[in-house]
């Protein structure tokens, strides 16, 4: 479903949260780890220390702006299938993310086997977070709100800041490089190569637009070499990528709507049921997209998504509802007929008993009286006096 276009609040300004001793495990003991390795595992107590991997991270909460040094508890075995913090989707892996995750985190390349950067103490970790904080602030303040959603997209500046944080977390602690020229802003790419744009973008719904943005992120430059040539970027530049595609596409679609409300074709058809029914013919369905767009435009609404597919899916769904009703009524009919047969057998059994009574003793056992009790005609009761096989079928008796 399309959301009304609205401004998205910018991320909060960054604050560095000091991690406290109760929030981190003790440092692994390198001597116990070495003894475990030297004894080929015979010193069991050192196994857990030897197995401690790169458990220290820097964590950024995009919504709140919190940035801090974090440590997983290396003493606790993790089940990969279980949820844990920080969430796996937030691990820094730039360029091909479609959305900015709420929590982003970077692994600190520290270990007691790494001479350039042993595991950080709590004080060192907090100091490192403060040192890197300006880069995290650059990342936050350069994220792009995506119109009509509550999410963000990357910009070259934000993505570059994330890369600089990753570089700072490496064992070699590389200094920041600033905005990478190989990260090309979508707006800049369109300006350099207008042919990149497609008329169909303004009619895509959110899911379709997201897929288009992902495709542009991954291959927009490699499939359109005129962009890199116009901008003077080396065609084989490492990590070259279009950035900010999703935000640009959403803005572009909103501008094309010129203030009109955007609604998915499926949602519009659901609120205008007269246009597609279970009885709509194939010919009528083929003409439906054009009629739907025209009718929506008269209401000041821009339809997005595949109207033809939406119309077909709606008719199929409505026809399935008719078939479901048929099945329900068929089941009820079968149950009713079963009950009729059981009741008819019970009525006949009691009539035959009454026929066999030798005297009435004040009871009216005439065919007319018995028929009134059995809700049958006198003639139908009378036919039951005939020998079996001559009285007729149940249906014939009922019609008498």
N, C-alpha and C positions, 0 to 999 in steps of 0.2 A: 504494500500500500504506500502511495506517495504521501509524504508529509508536507504540510504547508511550508512555504519558504520562510525561514526565520533566521535571525542572527544567532550565531553560536558564540557563547561566552569564551573569551580567550583563557588559556590556562592560567592558573594562579602564579604569582611571582614566586620564584624559587626560595625555599628556606632550607638550610642545612640542619638536619636533626642529629644531635649528638647521640651516638649509640652508647649504652651503659653496660657495665660488666654483666648484669643479669641477662642481657640480650645476646650474649655470645658464648660459645663453648670455650673451654681452655684450648690453648695451642697444642697441636699434636707433639708428642715427644720424639725428636729425631733419633735419640739414642736407642729408645725402645724399638723404633722402626728399623734401625740399622741392625740391631741384635737379632730381630726377627728374620731379616733377610740373610744375615750371615749364617744363621743356624738353619737355614732352609725351612723355616716355619716351626722349628721345635720350640722356640720361645713364643708360645701362643699369645701371651699378654701383649706382645708388640704388634700382632696382626692388625688390630684395628687402627693403630697409629700409622702403620705402613700403608694402609688402604685409604688414608685420608687424601683426597684429591684436591683439586682447586675449588675450595668451598667458600672462598671469600668473593664478595661482589660489591659493586656500587649499584644502588637502586634508586630509580626516579619514579615518583607518582605524578603522572601528568595532570590529573585533575586537581590535586591539592598543592602541587609544587614541592612536595617533600623530597629531599635528596639525602642519602645516608649510606654509611658503610654497613654491610650486612654479612653475616656468616651463617651458612647452613650448619646444622649439628652433625659433624662428621662421624660422631659416635653412633648415630642411628642409621640403620640400613633403610634405604628408600625403595619403595615399590613403584616402578615407573608408571604403572597403571593408575596410581592414586594421585589425587590433586595435592600439590604442595606449593609452598611459597619460596621464591618468586615464581609466578606462572610461566610455563614453558614458552607460551606464545610471545612473551615479552623479551626473550633473549635477543640481544642486538644482532640483527642480520639484515642490513639495510637494502634499499632499492626495490626489492620485490614485495615488500609489505604493501598491502592495499590500504590498510587502516593503521593509524597510530594506536598501539595498545595503551591501555590505561596505566600499566606498569611496565617500564623499560628497565632492563638491567644488563650490566656488563660484568663478565668474569674477570677478576683480577688474576693475572698470570703469575701467581705466587705459589711457592712450594719449598719445602726444606731442601729439595734437590736443586733448586734454582739459585745459583750464587748471586745473580743480579737482583733478585727479589725474593728473599725468604718470606714465609708467612708473616703477615703484618700483625703487630700487637694491636690492642684496642686503641691506644693513643695514636699509633701510626695510621690506623685505618680511618679514624676520625679526621686526622690532619690531612690525609690524602683526599677525603671527600671535600674538605674545605678548599683544598688546592684546585680540584677539578670543577668546583661549583660554578665558576664563570662560564665554562663550556656548557654545563647543564642549563644555565640560564639562557645562553644563546640559543640552545635547542628549543627551549620552551617558548621563548618570545618570537620565534620564527616559524612555529607551526601554523598551518593554514586551516582555518575553519572550513568545513564542507557545508555549503548552504542547504538548509532543509533537513539537516541531520544534527546529531549531537556528537559528531566525531571530527577528527582532524586529519590533515594530510601533511606530507613532508614538503619542505622547500629545500633548495640547494643548501641554504645556510643551516637549517636545522639538521639535515642529513650529514653535512660536513662536521657539525659540532659533535654528532654522535660518533662519527668516525674518529674524531680527535680524542674523544673520551676512551674509545677502544684502544687507540694508540698509546694513550697515557697508562692504560691498564696492562699493557704488554710488559714483559720482563725487561725490555730495553727502554721503556718509558719515553717513547718518541714525543718530541714537542709538537704542539698543534700546527697544522698547515693552513687553517682557515678554509674559506669556501673553495671547493674544488671546481675547476673549470669544466671538468668532464661530467659534472652533474648539471644537466641542462634543464632550466625551468620550462615547463610546458608553454607558458605564455611567450617566452623568448623563442621557443622552437616554432610556434605558429607564426610569430612575427617574421622569422627568417625564412619560413617555408609555409606560406598560406595553404598550399595544396594538401597539407597534412590533415586539414579539417575535413569532416564528412557531414553532409546534410542530414544523414540519418541520426546523428548524435542527439539532435534536439527532440527526437521522438522515442528515445530509449527510456525504459523505466530504471529504477535504481539498480536492480540486479544486473540488468544488461549494461548499464553505464559503468558499474563496478568492474565487470568483465573486460569492457573496453579499456578502462584505465589500467588494469593489470597487464593487458596485452601491450599497451603503449609503454608502460614501465619496463617491460622485459625486452621489447624488440622495436620500439619506436625509432631509435637511432639507427640500429643496424638495417632496418628496412627502408629507411629514408636518409640515405647518405648525404643528400643535399643539405640537411640540417648541419651536420658536423663540418661539411665543407664551408658553408656560409659563416659558421661561428669560429672556424679555424681550429677545430679540435681534431687531434689525431684520430683517424678512423679506428685504430686498434688500441685506443687509450683504455687502460685497465679500469674496470668498474664504471665505464661510461654508461649513463642512463638518463632517461627522461625522469623528471621529478615534479611532483605537484600535479600529476595528471588528473587525479580524481577530483580535487578541488576545482581545477580549471574546467573540467567537463560539467560539473554541477553548476558552476557560475554561467558557463556558456549556455546551458539549457535554460536556466532561469532568465537570462537576458533575452533569449529567443521568445520566451513566453510573454514578454513585455507586460509583466504585472498580472497576467491572467493566472488563475489557479491551475495547477497541474494535477492530473488524476490518472491513475492507471486505467487502461481500457476495461480490464476485468471489473474493477470497482465501479466504473461508470455504468457498465451494462447491468450490474447487480442492482443499481438504484434506478434503472430504467428498464424494467422487465418486459415491457411491451415490445422492445426491439428484437429480442431473441426468446422464442418459446420452444417447447419440445416439438411443436408442429411446424417450426420454420423449415422451409424447403432448402435444398442445396443451392438453388438459384438465388433465393433470398439471402442466404448466408454469404454468398460471394459478393453481393452488393452491400453487405452490412458495414464493412470498414469505412467506406466513403460516407455512408449515411450517418454513422456514429460520429465521425470526426466533424461533419457539418452540423449535426444537432448539438454536439458538445460546444463547438465554437460559438453557436448562437447563445449559449448560456455563459459564455466567457470562460470556458474551460478548455485547456489543452490536454488532449489524450496522449499518453505515453505508453510504450509497450506495443506488443503485436496485437492489434485489434482483431485481425482475422483469426489468429489462434485463440484469443480470448472468447470470440463468438462461438467457435467450434467447441471449445471446452465447456462453455455454458450450455449449449444445446445438448451435448453429450451428458452433462450432469443432470439436466432437467429430464431427459429421456430415461436416464437411469432411475430417477425418482419415480417416474410412471411405472417402470418395471418393478421397482421395489413395492409400490402400492399394489400392483397386480399380484405379486407373490403373497402379500399380506391378506388380500381379499380371497385369493385362492385357498390359502390355509384355513381362513375362517369358513369358507364355503365347504371345504372337505370336512371340517370338524362338525359343522351344522348338519351335513348329510349323514354323518356317522351317528349323531345324536338322534336324527329323525328315524333311522333304521332301528336303533335300540328302542326308542319309544314306541314305534309301530309294533315291534315284536312283543313288547310288554303289554300293549293294548290287546292284541290278538289273543295272547295267552289268557288274559282275564275274560275276554269275551267267550272263548271256548269253555272255560270253567263255568261261566254263567249259563251257557247253552246246556250243559250237562246236569244242571240242577233239576230234580224231578218235580218239585212243587215250589210255588212262589211264596206262600205264607205271607201275603200282604205286600210283597215286593212286585214292582212293575218291571217285568223282564221282557217286555215286548221289544221288537227290533227298533222301534222308534225311540223308546226310552233308553235302551242301551246305546243307541247312536248319539243321543244327546250327551250322555256321559263321556263317550269316547270321542266326541267331536267328529262324528261320521254321519253320513246320511243313512236313512233307514234301508235304502237299497243296498248300500255297501255292506251293512251288517247282515242283511238277508243273504247276500252272496256267500258269506262265510259259512252258512249252513250247508252249502253244497259239498260234496265229497272232495278231498284234496285232489288238485289237478284240474278240477272242473270249475272251481270258483274263479280262477284267473290269477294273474300276477298281482303283486302288491299295488303296482301302479294302476292296474285295471280296476281293482277293488276300490282304490282311493278315488277313481274317477266316477264310480257308480253313484 
